[in-house]
Structures are given as C-alpha cells and as structure tokens.
Amino acid sequence: MTDEFPKNRDSFAVEAPSINDVRPKTSGIYFLFDRKNAKGYVGSSVDVKRRLKEHLSGKGDAYLSRAIRKHGRDNFHGYLIELCERELLLEREAFWMERLPTQYNLIPLIENGRKRYTEEHKRRLTAHFKGKPLSSEHKEKIRAALKGKSFSKERRLNISEAKKGKAPWNKGIPRSRWKRRDG
C-alpha cells in the first residue's frame, strides 16, 4: 500500500493540505489519491469539500466510484491542490491533470476552458443517452437556452437532411388533437 503523495507525473510530491482542513464553499482544484495503487483523480469545484464528499459517497464519476467501492473509502485521500476563482477552474484543472497521476480521469483533454471528449467517448455517451426520455425540467432548460437563437444555413441543411425520409411527429394525428405550443 502506498501512503505517500506521489513524487512525479506517476508519483508527484507537493505540499497540499488535507481536505479536512478546507472550509466549505472553497473554490479550487482537488486531487483524490488512491493509496492502494497510487492512481489519482484531479477535479475542480466551486465547493471542493462538498464535491469530494460526493465522490467518496459514490456519487459522480462512475469509474472513480467503482474504484472507491472496490478499494475502500479509507484508501482514498483528498487534497486541496490550489485555490482559484471560478473563471479559472477548468484551465487550472488542465494544468494539474498534466502534472499528476490521473488514471481515474476519463476525459483528459481540456481546451479553451471546455472539456474535449474523444470520439470514442462521444460515441459511448450517445449510445447511453439515446432514447432516454428527458424530464420536463430538462426540456425547459434546453428551450430557455435555445430561445432567441437562430441556426446557420449549414445547420438548417443538416437538420433537413437528418429528417428526410422520417415521418413527421404529427403524421396520422387529427389536427384537433395537436397540442398547442405556447410562445
């Protein structure tokens, strides 16, 4: 069992306070270290202490949660790596992901403050969510985000091509049974 904080990219040393010493609502970058196999997870949050408690209780990243269940919660130790403002969280997370062992991070690339998924990951996400119904709350969030936006000509052509050969949503439904859309 490895009890020390890692010393280079595969075992990197840094003076980092324990997560137990962090005050609630602290924004920053954290490192969750598996002492049993020297693997780690780098994350960012506007409330690091709450986020780490979520990870350790089995919520969040499925791969990391399975590892916590397998190796035991006591084998994982949380560290606060850096305090930073909300606007810099993803940029600083990327910085630390390059310098620490991040075998539990499944999305390793971050560009311009946004996570970049590999094509394989995109395919798996699509397969996972395809056909699952959205809650009315989720639909409302999507509607609000799209309100007032117009699509480019290229985007409209892509939508048109995707819909060709498919029956319209109201095919076979009498007009009197159509639901009215407000707004």
C-alpha angles and dihedrals in degrees: 000000000000113000098172129088107253119270106213137003086305092030113011127182123214135151100250128164119236115257087242088071094055121103119231118266091030112151117215153087121305136190123211109201125198104213092192096064104009093244122140148196125212118202142161131220143165086231108033097179093052092045094052091048088053091052092048092048091056100260123126127020108042096209092051092044091054090050091051091051091046099046098029130250092262091064092062123079126188123217131188103227101179141356113224144155120271092250092060100043099102094040092052091043089057090049092055094041088063092052105040133058102268105175091140093054106095096184103054101168126080122176127181092350093306129104113245115213123209117240089250091054092048090052092050093047091050092050091048097051100033112117095006112132119243121229117244088247091055091047090052091052090051091047091050092048093051098042112118094009120122125205123235119248090254091053092049090051091050091051090047092051091048092053097047112115094016123112115248117253092250099047110135094008116115113242090241089065097051112116114238117238116221118223 
